[in-house]
Amino acid sequence: QFDSASVTQCGVNDNNILMNDIQAVCHCTLYYHHHDDNKTMTLNNVSLFFESLHQCLVTEISPLEPEATTIHAVNDTIKLSNDTLKKTKRESTSKKTESKSFNFASFDSGAMILSKSDGIESAKSILINRRDKYMMIPCELDAKWFVIQLSEDIVMDRMELSNFEHYSSNFKQIRIYAQSSEKKHEHEHDDEDDDEDDEAHAMQKQEKQHWILLKEHTLSDHTQNVIKFTDKKLVRLLKIEALSYYGSEYYCTVTQIKVFGSTM
């Protein structure tokens, strides 16, 4: 025979109970004790006691487990979503950075000089990353312009113009024109059956089209100049025209032109 005091003591003495379930077991034990009319536990009702205890524990403990599991699942989902979002942002930022650091006016990437005014020498040098090579233009020429075909259709972000030749003059006032990609594609079918090379095709196309003035800019008399653009037109061909120059040297030179932007 087990008296109620023994049963109650089971809930009071922490050493007899699993630490994680102390409160639940104590509550269930006391619950049975207070609702047992006989106030005693005999062998006849031991099974009833444990059945009641089991049901009480299921009520007290089990509902907490799905909730805890759900909370952990939600936390894991939130963590996964945050990690995915951070990764997406990093990839997006990386792409933008890569695009804006890629020189679309590089010979190595496929850019080319399509045409130039008479008297200009070594025009292709401005597409090569070498300081000992440069384009030379007699400063007194009436017409000083050249056309670059970029390696891809882009929305321009900035242009960098450099001149590392000390014994020459720098351009001062320039105009930058562009031909939009849309206008360019309108004439592509005209030359589909021609057998001429790509450069000749491109020259024919740009001669048929209208130039759009992107910017008129005054350069500083320094080694490097950066020109920024806010126009969001998609362009492939650039025409740069020099209107004036600094100094009194015979040649105006340009070492390199870099064009940065983003593809659509």
C-alpha positions as CSV (number, residue, x, y, z in Angstrom):
1,Q,0.0,0.0,0.0
2,F,1.3,3.5,-0.9
3,D,0.0,6.4,1.0
4,S,-0.6,9.8,-0.6
5,A,2.3,11.4,1.3
6,S,4.7,9.0,-0.4
7,V,3.3,9.9,-3.8
8,T,3.4,13.7,-3.1
9,Q,7.0,13.4,-1.8
10,C,7.9,12.0,-5.2
11,G,7.1,15.4,-6.7
12,V,8.8,17.4,-4.0
13,N,12.1,15.6,-4.0
14,D,13.9,16.7,-7.2
15,N,16.4,13.9,-6.9
16,N,13.7,11.3,-7.7
17,I,12.5,13.1,-10.8
18,L,14.1,13.8,-14.2
19,M,15.3,17.4,-14.0
20,N,13.7,18.4,-17.3
21,D,10.2,17.2,-16.3
22,I,10.2,18.1,-12.6
23,Q,7.3,20.6,-12.8
24,A,5.1,18.4,-15.1
25,V,5.5,15.3,-12.9
26,C,5.0,17.2,-9.7
27,H,1.8,18.8,-11.1
28,C,0.5,15.4,-12.3
29,T,1.3,13.6,-9.1
30,L,-0.4,16.3,-7.0
31,Y,-3.3,16.4,-9.5
32,Y,-3.9,12.6,-8.9
33,H,-3.4,13.0,-5.1
34,H,-6.1,15.8,-4.9
35,H,-8.6,14.0,-7.0
36,D,-8.2,10.6,-5.4
37,D,-11.1,10.2,-3.0
38,N,-9.4,7.4,-1.1
39,K,-6.3,9.5,-0.5
40,T,-4.3,6.2,-0.7
41,M,-2.7,4.2,-3.5
42,T,-3.2,0.4,-3.3
43,L,-2.1,-2.3,-5.7
44,N,-5.6,-2.3,-7.1
45,N,-5.4,1.3,-8.3
46,V,-1.7,1.6,-9.1
47,S,-2.4,1.0,-12.8
48,L,-5.0,3.7,-12.7
49,F,-2.5,6.1,-11.2
50,F,0.1,5.5,-13.9
51,E,-2.5,5.7,-16.6
52,S,-3.6,9.1,-15.2
53,L,0.0,10.2,-14.8
54,H,0.7,9.2,-18.4
55,Q,-2.3,11.1,-19.7
56,C,-1.4,14.2,-17.6
57,L,2.2,14.1,-18.9
58,V,1.0,13.9,-22.5
59,T,-1.2,16.9,-21.8
60,E,1.5,18.9,-20.0
61,I,4.6,18.0,-22.2
62,S,3.6,16.8,-25.6
63,P,1.9,20.0,-26.8
64,L,5.1,21.8,-26.2
65,E,7.1,19.6,-28.5
66,P,5.4,20.4,-31.8
67,E,5.5,24.1,-30.9
68,A,9.2,23.9,-30.1
69,T,9.7,22.0,-33.4
70,T,7.7,24.5,-35.3
71,I,9.7,27.4,-33.8
72,H,12.9,25.7,-34.7
73,A,11.6,25.1,-38.2
74,V,10.6,28.7,-38.6
75,N,13.9,29.9,-37.3
76,D,15.7,27.6,-39.7
77,T,13.6,28.8,-42.6
78,I,14.2,32.5,-41.7
79,K,18.0,31.8,-41.4
80,L,17.9,30.0,-44.8
81,S,16.0,32.9,-46.4
82,N,18.4,35.5,-45.0
83,D,21.4,33.5,-46.2
84,T,19.8,33.2,-49.7
85,L,19.0,37.0,-49.7
86,K,22.5,37.9,-48.7
87,K,24.0,35.6,-51.4
88,T,21.7,37.1,-54.0
89,K,22.7,40.6,-53.0
90,R,26.4,39.6,-53.2
91,E,26.0,38.1,-56.6
92,S,24.0,41.1,-57.9
93,T,26.6,43.5,-56.5
94,S,29.4,41.4,-57.9
95,K,27.8,41.5,-61.4
96,K,27.3,45.2,-61.3
97,T,30.9,45.8,-60.1
98,E,32.2,43.4,-62.8
99,S,30.2,45.2,-65.5
100,K,31.3,48.7,-64.4
101,S,35.0,47.6,-64.3
102,F,35.0,46.0,-67.7
103,N,36.5,48.1,-70.5
104,F,34.2,47.8,-73.5
105,A,36.6,49.8,-75.6
106,S,39.4,47.3,-75.4
107,F,40.9,45.7,-78.5
108,D,41.2,42.4,-76.6
109,S,37.4,42.4,-75.9
110,G,36.6,43.0,-79.6
111,A,36.4,46.8,-79.9
112,M,37.7,48.4,-83.1
113,I,38.3,51.8,-84.8
114,L,35.8,52.0,-87.6
115,S,36.8,55.3,-89.2
116,K,38.8,58.5,-88.5
117,S,39.4,61.9,-90.1
118,D,42.3,62.2,-92.5
119,G,45.7,62.9,-90.9
120,I,45.2,60.8,-87.7
121,E,47.9,58.2,-87.1
122,S,48.0,55.0,-85.0
123,A,44.3,55.3,-84.1
124,K,44.1,51.7,-82.9
125,S,46.6,52.4,-80.2
126,I,43.9,53.9,-78.0
127,L,42.3,50.4,-77.7
128,I,45.5,48.9,-76.3
129,N,46.6,49.1,-72.7
130,R,50.2,50.3,-73.4
131,R,51.7,53.6,-72.4
132,D,54.3,53.6,-75.1
133,K,51.6,53.5,-77.9
134,Y,49.3,56.4,-78.7
135,M,47.2,58.0,-81.3
136,M,48.7,61.1,-83.0
137,I,46.6,64.0,-84.4
138,P,48.1,67.2,-85.8
139,C,46.6,69.8,-83.6
140,E,45.9,72.2,-86.5
141,L,43.7,69.8,-88.4
142,D,40.3,71.2,-89.2
143,A,38.5,67.9,-88.7
144,K,39.6,65.8,-85.7
145,W,37.3,62.9,-85.0
146,F,37.3,59.1,-84.8
147,V,34.7,56.3,-84.4
148,I,34.9,53.4,-82.0
149,Q,32.8,50.3,-82.1
150,L,32.4,48.9,-78.6
151,S,32.6,45.2,-78.0
152,E,29.0,45.1,-76.9
153,D,25.8,47.2,-76.8
154,I,25.9,49.0,-73.4
155,V,24.4,51.8,-71.4
156,M,27.5,54.0,-70.7
157,D,28.5,54.8,-67.2
158,R,31.8,56.6,-67.7
159,M,34.7,57.1,-70.1
160,E,38.3,57.5,-69.1
161,L,40.6,59.3,-71.5
162,S,44.4,59.2,-70.9
163,N,47.5,60.8,-72.4
164,F,50.9,59.8,-71.0
165,E,52.9,61.4,-73.8
166,H,54.7,64.4,-72.2
167,Y,55.8,66.2,-75.4
168,S,52.3,66.7,-76.9
169,S,49.2,68.7,-76.3
170,N,45.9,67.5,-74.7
171,F,42.4,67.9,-76.1
172,K,40.4,70.6,-74.4
173,Q,36.8,70.7,-75.7
174,I,35.3,67.5,-77.1
175,R,32.0,66.2,-78.3
176,I,30.9,62.6,-77.8
177,Y,28.3,61.2,-80.1
178,A,26.6,57.8,-80.2
179,Q,24.5,55.6,-82.4
180,S,21.7,53.8,-80.6
181,S,21.6,50.0,-80.8
182,E,18.0,50.2,-82.1
183,K,18.9,52.3,-85.1
184,K,21.9,50.1,-85.7
185,H,19.8,47.0,-86.0
186,E,17.4,48.6,-88.5
187,H,20.1,48.4,-91.2
188,E,21.6,45.1,-90.4
189,H,19.6,43.2,-93.0
190,D,21.0,45.5,-95.7
191,D,24.4,43.9,-95.5
192,E,23.6,40.2,-94.8
193,D,24.6,39.0,-98.2
194,D,27.8,41.1,-98.5
195,D,31.2,39.4,-98.6
196,E,33.1,42.2,-97.1
197,D,34.8,41.9,-93.7
198,D,33.1,42.9,-90.4
199,E,34.9,46.3,-90.2
200,A,33.8,47.3,-93.6
201,H,30.2,46.3,-92.8
202,A,30.3,48.4,-89.6
203,M,31.7,51.4,-91.4
204,Q,28.9,51.3,-94.0
205,K,26.2,51.0,-91.3
206,Q,27.5,53.9,-89.2
207,E,27.7,56.1,-92.3
208,K,24.0,55.6,-92.9
209,Q,22.9,56.5,-89.4
210,H,22.3,59.6,-87.4
211,W,24.6,60.5,-84.6
212,I,23.1,61.4,-81.2
213,L,25.1,64.0,-79.2
214,L,25.6,62.5,-75.7
215,K,27.8,65.1,-74.2
216,E,30.0,68.1,-74.9
217,H,32.8,68.2,-72.3
218,T,35.7,70.3,-71.3
219,L,38.7,68.2,-70.3
220,S,41.3,69.2,-67.8
221,D,44.9,69.6,-68.9
222,H,45.9,66.5,-67.0
223,T,47.2,63.0,-67.7
224,Q,43.8,61.4,-67.1
225,N,40.2,62.6,-67.4
226,V,37.0,60.8,-66.4
227,I,33.7,61.7,-68.1
228,K,30.5,60.5,-66.5
229,F,27.2,59.8,-68.3
230,T,23.6,59.9,-67.1
231,D,21.9,59.2,-70.5
232,K,20.5,55.7,-70.4
233,K,20.6,55.1,-74.2
234,L,21.8,51.7,-75.4
235,V,24.8,52.4,-77.7
236,R,27.5,50.5,-79.6
237,L,29.2,53.1,-81.8
238,L,30.9,56.2,-80.4
239,K,32.2,59.2,-82.3
240,I,34.6,61.5,-80.5
241,E,35.3,64.9,-82.0
242,A,38.0,67.3,-80.7
243,L,37.1,71.0,-81.0
244,S,40.1,72.6,-79.2
245,Y,43.3,71.8,-77.4
246,Y,45.8,73.0,-74.8
247,G,49.3,74.1,-75.4
248,S,51.2,74.7,-78.7
249,E,52.7,71.3,-79.5
250,Y,52.4,70.0,-83.1
251,Y,50.7,66.8,-82.1
252,C,47.8,66.2,-79.9
253,T,48.0,62.6,-78.6
254,V,45.7,60.1,-76.8
255,T,47.2,57.0,-75.2
256,Q,44.1,55.1,-74.3
257,I,40.3,55.5,-74.1
258,K,38.3,53.2,-71.8
259,V,34.5,52.9,-71.8
260,F,32.6,51.4,-68.9
261,G,28.9,50.6,-68.5
262,S,26.4,47.9,-68.2
263,T,24.8,45.5,-70.7
264,M,21.0,45.1,-70.8
